[in-house]
Amino acid sequence: MSETIRRLRWNPTVCTGAGYCAEVLPELIALDDWGFPILDSKPLDERTLPHAERAVAGCPRLALLIEEVPAPLPKRP
């Protein structure tokens, strides 16, 4: 069975750019000039996961979610 990682994903069709997510998780979410999130592609870890869960729960449009995806394969030397 392959390993998985958790990361953030957002739905731009429902997001209104409230910016709450960036306030809760500034380490992984920045805002563009219009207030829409720019997500860091880093996997969530033990330190960032609780903050990510809070950002997801607080999104007024339910546009932010945590997804589990297959971990990337290690690069060959």
VMD Tcl script that builds the backbone (N, CA, C; Angstrom):
set m [mol new atoms 231]
animate dup $m
set s [atomselect $m all]
$s set {name element resname resid chain x y z} {
  {N N MET 1 A 0.850 -1.185 0.000}
  {CA C MET 1 A 0.000 0.000 0.000}
  {C C MET 1 A 0.893 1.245 0.000}
  {N N SER 2 A 0.570 2.190 -0.838}
  {CA C SER 2 A 1.405 3.379 -0.940}
  {C C SER 2 A 1.093 4.359 0.191}
  {N N GLU 3 A 2.067 5.161 0.518}
  {CA C GLU 3 A 1.896 6.166 1.565}
  {C C GLU 3 A 1.130 7.354 1.013}
  {N N THR 4 A 0.485 8.069 1.924}
  {CA C THR 4 A -0.268 9.262 1.525}
  {C C THR 4 A 0.206 10.457 2.342}
  {N N ILE 5 A -0.082 11.608 1.816}
  {CA C ILE 5 A 0.177 12.866 2.514}
  {C C ILE 5 A -1.115 13.674 2.518}
  {N N ARG 6 A -1.197 14.625 3.421}
  {CA C ARG 6 A -2.338 15.540 3.457}
  {C C ARG 6 A -1.863 16.903 2.993}
  {N N ARG 7 A -2.715 17.543 2.217}
  {CA C ARG 7 A -2.400 18.898 1.770}
  {C C ARG 7 A -3.694 19.679 1.597}
  {N N LEU 8 A -3.550 20.970 1.495}
  {CA C LEU 8 A -4.702 21.851 1.325}
  {C C LEU 8 A -5.085 21.967 -0.138}
  {N N ARG 9 A -6.375 22.142 -0.358}
  {CA C ARG 9 A -6.887 22.406 -1.697}
  {C C ARG 9 A -8.052 23.379 -1.548}
  {N N TRP 10 A -8.252 24.240 -2.529}
  {CA C TRP 10 A -9.387 25.161 -2.472}
  {C C TRP 10 A -10.135 25.137 -3.788}
  {N N ASN 11 A -11.413 25.495 -3.690}
  {CA C ASN 11 A -12.282 25.518 -4.850}
  {C C ASN 11 A -12.488 26.978 -5.254}
  {N N PRO 12 A -11.850 27.413 -6.332}
  {CA C PRO 12 A -11.946 28.826 -6.719}
  {C C PRO 12 A -13.333 29.240 -7.194}
  {N N THR 13 A -14.171 28.284 -7.552}
  {CA C THR 13 A -15.498 28.665 -8.035}
  {C C THR 13 A -16.442 29.062 -6.911}
  {N N VAL 14 A -16.164 28.648 -5.671}
  {CA C VAL 14 A -17.032 29.037 -4.560}
  {C C VAL 14 A -16.374 30.023 -3.600}
  {N N CYS 15 A -15.061 30.188 -3.687}
  {CA C CYS 15 A -14.344 31.096 -2.794}
  {C C CYS 15 A -14.697 32.553 -3.115}
  {N N THR 16 A -14.950 33.326 -2.051}
  {CA C THR 16 A -15.243 34.746 -2.243}
  {C C THR 16 A -14.091 35.634 -1.776}
  {N N GLY 17 A -12.993 35.026 -1.342}
  {CA C GLY 17 A -11.832 35.807 -0.938}
  {C C GLY 17 A -11.973 36.461 0.417}
  {N N ALA 18 A -12.615 35.795 1.362}
  {CA C ALA 18 A -12.774 36.364 2.706}
  {C C ALA 18 A -11.436 36.509 3.426}
  {N N GLY 19 A -10.500 35.620 3.152}
  {CA C GLY 19 A -9.159 35.730 3.717}
  {C C GLY 19 A -8.970 35.125 5.092}
  {N N TYR 20 A -10.014 34.527 5.659}
  {CA C TYR 20 A -9.900 33.930 6.991}
  {C C TYR 20 A -8.818 32.852 7.020}
  {N N CYS 21 A -8.724 32.059 5.976}
  {CA C CYS 21 A -7.762 30.958 5.937}
  {C C CYS 21 A -6.323 31.452 6.098}
  {N N ALA 22 A -5.995 32.569 5.483}
  {CA C ALA 22 A -4.641 33.114 5.574}
  {C C ALA 22 A -4.351 33.674 6.958}
  {N N GLU 23 A -5.385 34.136 7.660}
  {CA C GLU 23 A -5.196 34.617 9.027}
  {C C GLU 23 A -4.876 33.459 9.962}
  {N N VAL 24 A -5.511 32.313 9.744}
  {CA C VAL 24 A -5.335 31.152 10.603}
  {C C VAL 24 A -4.053 30.398 10.274}
  {N N LEU 25 A -3.665 30.363 9.014}
  {CA C LEU 25 A -2.524 29.555 8.580}
  {C C LEU 25 A -1.586 30.337 7.658}
  {N N PRO 26 A -1.001 31.428 8.157}
  {CA C PRO 26 A -0.149 32.251 7.289}
  {C C PRO 26 A 1.121 31.538 6.821}
  {N N GLU 27 A 1.503 30.459 7.500}
  {CA C GLU 27 A 2.696 29.718 7.088}
  {C C GLU 27 A 2.490 29.022 5.741}
  {N N LEU 28 A 1.234 28.690 5.414}
  {CA C LEU 28 A 0.963 27.949 4.182}
  {C C LEU 28 A 0.003 28.643 3.226}
  {N N ILE 29 A -0.618 29.741 3.673}
  {CA C ILE 29 A -1.587 30.416 2.811}
  {C C ILE 29 A -1.278 31.911 2.755}
  {N N ALA 30 A -1.071 32.390 1.547}
  {CA C ALA 30 A -0.919 33.826 1.299}
  {C C ALA 30 A -2.155 34.269 0.516}
  {N N LEU 31 A -2.354 35.561 0.409}
  {CA C LEU 31 A -3.480 36.080 -0.366}
  {C C LEU 31 A -2.968 36.852 -1.569}
  {N N ASP 32 A -3.667 36.702 -2.687}
  {CA C ASP 32 A -3.297 37.486 -3.864}
  {C C ASP 32 A -3.880 38.894 -3.729}
  {N N ASP 33 A -3.725 39.706 -4.747}
  {CA C ASP 33 A -4.178 41.101 -4.699}
  {C C ASP 33 A -5.690 41.244 -4.529}
  {N N TRP 34 A -6.451 40.201 -4.833}
  {CA C TRP 34 A -7.908 40.248 -4.735}
  {C C TRP 34 A -8.428 39.532 -3.487}
  {N N GLY 35 A -7.509 39.024 -2.651}
  {CA C GLY 35 A -7.905 38.361 -1.415}
  {C C GLY 35 A -8.123 36.869 -1.526}
  {N N PHE 36 A -7.785 36.290 -2.678}
  {CA C PHE 36 A -7.940 34.851 -2.854}
  {C C PHE 36 A -6.681 34.120 -2.402}
  {N N PRO 37 A -6.834 32.900 -1.872}
  {CA C PRO 37 A -5.687 32.193 -1.312}
  {C C PRO 37 A -4.702 31.681 -2.357}
  {N N ILE 38 A -3.443 31.742 -1.976}
  {CA C ILE 38 A -2.363 31.101 -2.714}
  {C C ILE 38 A -1.802 30.061 -1.755}
  {N N LEU 39 A -2.020 28.790 -2.066}
  {CA C LEU 39 A -1.662 27.708 -1.156}
  {C C LEU 39 A -0.257 27.195 -1.412}
  {N N ASP 40 A 0.472 26.973 -0.344}
  {CA C ASP 40 A 1.766 26.318 -0.422}
  {C C ASP 40 A 1.495 24.840 -0.663}
  {N N SER 41 A 2.268 24.202 -1.499}
  {CA C SER 41 A 2.024 22.797 -1.833}
  {C C SER 41 A 2.657 21.824 -0.839}
  {N N LYS 42 A 3.294 22.352 0.214}
  {CA C LYS 42 A 3.906 21.467 1.208}
  {C C LYS 42 A 2.853 20.596 1.868}
  {N N PRO 43 A 3.227 19.352 2.198}
  {CA C PRO 43 A 2.286 18.508 2.943}
  {C C PRO 43 A 2.058 19.064 4.347}
  {N N LEU 44 A 0.887 18.794 4.881}
  {CA C LEU 44 A 0.584 19.191 6.254}
  {C C LEU 44 A 1.284 18.237 7.208}
  {N N ASP 45 A 1.826 18.771 8.280}
  {CA C ASP 45 A 2.500 17.944 9.280}
  {C C ASP 45 A 1.799 18.099 10.620}
  {N N GLU 46 A 2.368 17.515 11.667}
  {CA C GLU 46 A 1.741 17.547 12.991}
  {C C GLU 46 A 1.532 18.975 13.499}
  {N N ARG 47 A 2.411 19.875 13.118}
  {CA C ARG 47 A 2.330 21.260 13.580}
  {C C ARG 47 A 1.285 22.056 12.804}
  {N N THR 48 A 1.202 21.844 11.506}
  {CA C THR 48 A 0.303 22.650 10.683}
  {C C THR 48 A -1.098 22.050 10.527}
  {N N LEU 49 A -1.239 20.739 10.737}
  {CA C LEU 49 A -2.542 20.094 10.539}
  {C C LEU 49 A -3.646 20.687 11.412}
  {N N PRO 50 A -3.449 20.906 12.719}
  {CA C PRO 50 A -4.542 21.488 13.511}
  {C C PRO 50 A -4.962 22.879 13.029}
  {N N HIS 51 A -4.018 23.681 12.587}
  {CA C HIS 51 A -4.331 25.016 12.070}
  {C C HIS 51 A -5.073 24.912 10.731}
  {N N ALA 52 A -4.639 23.949 9.910}
  {CA C ALA 52 A -5.320 23.735 8.630}
  {C C ALA 52 A -6.760 23.292 8.862}
  {N N GLU 53 A -6.972 22.421 9.834}
  {CA C GLU 53 A -8.327 21.969 10.146}
  {C C GLU 53 A -9.192 23.136 10.622}
  {N N ARG 54 A -8.608 24.039 11.401}
  {CA C ARG 54 A -9.343 25.217 11.860}
  {C C ARG 54 A -9.681 26.147 10.690}
  {N N ALA 55 A -8.742 26.317 9.772}
  {CA C ALA 55 A -8.990 27.156 8.599}
  {C C ALA 55 A -10.097 26.560 7.735}
  {N N VAL 56 A -10.078 25.252 7.546}
  {CA C VAL 56 A -11.113 24.578 6.763}
  {C C VAL 56 A -12.474 24.745 7.432}
  {N N ALA 57 A -12.523 24.529 8.738}
  {CA C ALA 57 A -13.791 24.636 9.470}
  {C C ALA 57 A -14.339 26.062 9.458}
  {N N GLY 58 A -13.459 27.059 9.384}
  {CA C GLY 58 A -13.894 28.448 9.432}
  {C C GLY 58 A -14.176 29.081 8.096}
  {N N CYS 59 A -13.940 28.368 7.014}
  {CA C CYS 59 A -14.171 28.946 5.686}
  {C C CYS 59 A -15.670 29.183 5.495}
  {N N PRO 60 A -16.074 30.437 5.295}
  {CA C PRO 60 A -17.504 30.732 5.197}
  {C C PRO 60 A -18.177 30.133 3.964}
  {N N ARG 61 A -17.428 29.820 2.938}
  {CA C ARG 61 A -18.000 29.259 1.709}
  {C C ARG 61 A -17.664 27.785 1.509}
  {N N LEU 62 A -16.990 27.169 2.491}
  {CA C LEU 62 A -16.572 25.764 2.393}
  {C C LEU 62 A -15.721 25.524 1.140}
  {N N ALA 63 A -14.894 26.485 0.826}
  {CA C ALA 63 A -14.057 26.402 -0.371}
  {C C ALA 63 A -12.702 25.753 -0.104}
  {N N LEU 64 A -12.360 25.563 1.151}
  {CA C LEU 64 A -11.062 25.020 1.525}
  {C C LEU 64 A -11.248 23.615 2.080}
  {N N LEU 65 A -10.363 22.699 1.691}
  {CA C LEU 65 A -10.441 21.352 2.224}
  {C C LEU 65 A -9.053 20.742 2.349}
  {N N ILE 66 A -8.998 19.690 3.140}
  {CA C ILE 66 A -7.773 18.912 3.287}
  {C C ILE 66 A -7.976 17.637 2.492}
  {N N GLU 67 A -7.052 17.359 1.590}
  {CA C GLU 67 A -7.158 16.138 0.812}
  {C C GLU 67 A -5.986 15.224 1.112}
  {N N GLU 68 A -6.229 13.948 0.984}
  {CA C GLU 68 A -5.192 12.945 1.165}
  {C C GLU 68 A -4.827 12.437 -0.221}
  {N N VAL 69 A -3.557 12.552 -0.559}
  {CA C VAL 69 A -3.087 12.156 -1.888}
  {C C VAL 69 A -1.887 11.225 -1.740}
  {N N PRO 70 A -1.586 10.431 -2.756}
  {CA C PRO 70 A -0.405 9.578 -2.689}
  {C C PRO 70 A 0.865 10.416 -2.522}
  {N N ALA 71 A 1.739 9.934 -1.676}
  {CA C ALA 71 A 3.026 10.631 -1.478}
  {C C ALA 71 A 3.842 10.513 -2.759}
  {N N PRO 72 A 4.587 11.555 -3.098}
  {CA C PRO 72 A 5.423 11.478 -4.295}
  {C C PRO 72 A 6.488 10.405 -4.124}
  {N N LEU 73 A 6.832 9.795 -5.221}
  {CA C LEU 73 A 7.898 8.789 -5.184}
  {C C LEU 73 A 9.235 9.465 -4.957}
  {N N PRO 74 A 10.142 8.793 -4.239}
  {CA C PRO 74 A 11.454 9.401 -4.043}
  {C C PRO 74 A 12.188 9.564 -5.372}
  {N N LYS 75 A 12.943 10.628 -5.459}
  {CA C LYS 75 A 13.707 10.886 -6.691}
  {C C LYS 75 A 14.914 9.982 -6.737}
  {N N ARG 76 A 15.190 9.501 -7.923}
  {CA C ARG 76 A 16.366 8.652 -8.105}
  {C C ARG 76 A 17.619 9.507 -8.183}
  {N N PRO 77 A 18.709 8.986 -7.626}
  {CA C PRO 77 A 19.957 9.773 -7.703}
  {C C PRO 77 A 20.525 9.824 -9.090}
}
mol reanalyze $m
mol bondsrecalc $m
mol representation Tube
mol addrep $m
